[in-house]
Amino acid sequence: MARLQPETSDHLPEIDVEEFRKVVRSRRSIRRFTAEPLPDRILDDCLELAMLAPNSSNLQPWEFYVVRTPAVRQQLATACLGQNAAKTAPVLIGIVARTNTWRQNSQRNLDEWPGDKRPRIVEKYYSRVAPLHYNQGPFGLLGMVKKAASSVIGLRRPVPRGPYSSCEMKVWAAKSTALAAENLMLALRAHGYDSCPMEGFDDCRVRRILGVPKDGNVIMVLAAGRQADNGIYHQQYRFDPSDFIHQL
Ligand SMILES: Cc1cc2nc3c(=O)[nH]c(=O)nc-3n(C[C@H](O)[C@H](O)[C@H](O)COP(=O)(O)O)c2cc1C
């Protein structure tokens, strides 16, 4: 897979907001797909764009399990409770958030830092701060100590309040991974393809089929392909934005 050239601040492309709006507005959760295959080169591009999502400390806690093989797809569709989206899509992608890759990815941030010289602050962050911040210790004891310490120090000044438990680590990893999932859905749409995110699945079976490591959490299974004529079940609607947007 060819790696994307990252945009630099002195080389930003002109952006047409109407094109972006088209992508966002035409994305729908598609419940039936045609049998048309999703070309590898398009899916590869979409996955690379997914990985450009913002993510916590650039620790990239996501993984994508791409299932094309019909027999495995069928098993996965059954584990997705036989949903039509899963049964008809030519590709299913298990989107997984990992809670234990932060250590190796801290090291990768040091090893793969772009440019000649790593700034000292970067060095300090990935070699000292991150290993303390994300490490919850055996039985979560270090997390408890950090939580207690931050509660006391936090009486006087702002302090980080987590993640300080395995549960909070799951939320931590899921946040970044969900952003990558959205990038992936929008990238598919920009290429003229469609998707359906699904959390309606049997987690135990999906994990087994995909071979997800112990610290992985399947946050969604994404069905992807070309929407069928009857793929949209109803008109899109949202509640009144003023009920959800708070101006301070
Ligand atoms: C985390 C998540 C889980 C979802 N799970 C399912 C699912 O299991 N099955 C399904 O048909 N749609 C699922 N959806 C799609 C939502 O139902 C859909 O996004 C919502 O109704 C709004 O419709 P729209 O995506 O077409 O705008 C899920 C969406 C998200 C973000």
The ligand as an SDF file (V2000), in Angstrom:
LIG
                    3D

 31 33  0  0  0  0  0  0  0  0999 V2000
  -21.9530    3.2290   16.7120 C   0  0  0  0  0  0  0  0  0  0  0  0
  -23.0470    2.9910   15.7120 C   0  0  0  0  0  0  0  0  0  0  0  0
  -23.6810    1.7610   15.6880 C   0  0  0  0  0  0  0  0  0  0  0  0
  -24.6760    1.4970   14.7430 C   0  0  0  0  0  0  0  0  0  0  0  0
  -25.2090    0.2400   14.6730 N   0  0  0  0  0  0  0  0  0  0  0  0
  -26.0680   -0.0490   13.6760 C   0  0  0  0  0  0  0  0  0  0  0  0
  -26.5100   -1.3730   13.4740 C   0  0  0  0  0  0  0  0  0  0  0  0
  -26.1200   -2.3070   14.1670 O   0  0  0  0  0  0  0  0  0  0  0  0
  -27.3600   -1.6230   12.4510 N   0  0  0  0  0  0  0  0  0  0  0  0
  -27.7960   -0.6300   11.6090 C   0  0  0  0  0  0  0  0  0  0  0  0
  -28.5750   -0.9230   10.6910 O   0  0  0  0  0  0  0  0  0  0  0  0
  -27.3910    0.6530   11.7850 N   0  0  0  0  0  0  0  0  0  0  0  0
  -26.5260    0.9560   12.7660 C   0  0  0  0  0  0  0  0  0  0  0  0
  -26.0530    2.2360   12.9040 N   0  0  0  0  0  0  0  0  0  0  0  0
  -26.5120    3.2740   11.9960 C   0  0  0  0  0  0  0  0  0  0  0  0
  -27.4820    4.2230   12.6790 C   0  0  0  0  0  0  0  0  0  0  0  0
  -28.7080    3.5920   12.8870 O   0  0  0  0  0  0  0  0  0  0  0  0
  -27.6140    5.4560   11.7890 C   0  0  0  0  0  0  0  0  0  0  0  0
  -26.3680    6.0960   11.7130 O   0  0  0  0  0  0  0  0  0  0  0  0
  -28.6460    6.4570   12.2950 C   0  0  0  0  0  0  0  0  0  0  0  0
  -29.9290    5.9020   12.3080 O   0  0  0  0  0  0  0  0  0  0  0  0
  -28.6690    7.7180   11.4470 C   0  0  0  0  0  0  0  0  0  0  0  0
  -28.8590    7.4130   10.0640 O   0  0  0  0  0  0  0  0  0  0  0  0
  -27.8140    7.8400    8.9460 P   0  0  0  0  0  0  0  0  0  0  0  0
  -26.4930    7.1940    9.2880 O   0  0  0  0  0  0  0  0  0  0  0  0
  -28.3720    7.2980    7.6530 O   0  0  0  0  0  0  0  0  0  0  0  0
  -27.7170    9.3150    8.9650 O   0  0  0  0  0  0  0  0  0  0  0  0
  -25.0750    2.5130   13.8460 C   0  0  0  0  0  0  0  0  0  0  0  0
  -24.4390    3.7480   13.8870 C   0  0  0  0  0  0  0  0  0  0  0  0
  -23.4190    3.9680   14.7820 C   0  0  0  0  0  0  0  0  0  0  0  0
  -22.7000    5.2910   14.7700 C   0  0  0  0  0  0  0  0  0  0  0  0
  1  2  1  0
  2  3  1  0
  2 30  2  0
  3  4  2  0
  4  5  1  0
  4 28  1  0
  5  6  2  0
  6  7  1  0
  6 13  1  0
  7  8  2  0
  7  9  1  0
  9 10  1  0
 10 11  2  0
 10 12  1  0
 12 13  2  0
 13 14  1  0
 14 15  1  0
 14 28  1  0
 15 16  1  0
 16 17  1  0
 16 18  1  0
 18 19  1  0
 18 20  1  0
 20 21  1  0
 20 22  1  0
 22 23  1  0
 23 24  1  0
 24 25  2  0
 24 26  1  0
 24 27  1  0
 28 29  2  0
 29 30  1  0
 30 31  1  0
M  END
$$$$
